[in-house]
Amino acid sequence: MDEIGVILQGTLSPNPDERKAAEQRLDQIQYAPHHLPTLLQIIVHANSHISLRQVAAIHFKNFIAKNWSHHH
């Protein structure tokens, strides 16, 4: 599994410290090149576990909602 997949998996951890660390790491890499395309690959990859696909989709949606310009 690639780095983003491992980090996303960490956000699902029942351990609050592990979950928080993973969320902080996602915040750090969210503007890295290829971050969004990698999330989309995880989302559409049929062999990925559904929970990983869901957390990738939620992170993708939240990133777009936060960064999308409403100006034309």
C-alpha positions, -999 to +999 in steps of 0.1 A: +000+000+000+013+035-008+020+062+018-014+078+014-032+045+018-013+038+050-021+073+063-058+069+054-058+035+071-044+052+102-073+076+103-096+046+109-076+034+139-095+030+172-064+044+189-070+082+192-033+091+192-027+071+160-058+085+144-048+121+153-012+115+139-026+102+107-050+132+103-021+156+110+000+138+083-029+142+058-030+179+065+007+181+059+006+164+025-027+176+012-011+201-012+016+177-025+017+169-062-005+140-072-023+139-038-058+142-053-052+118-082-039+093-057-070+097-036-092+092-067-072+060-076-079+046-041-116+056-044-122+038-077-099+008-070-123-022-066-097-042-046-093-015-019-113-022+012-146-003+013-136+016+045-104+028+029-123+039-002-148+058+019-122+076+040-104+086+007-137+099-007-144+119+024-110+134+025-112+142-013-146+159-007-134+179+022-104+191+004-124+202-026-150+219-003-123+238+015-102+248-015-127+253-044-130+289-055-165+300-059-155+329-082-159+326-119 
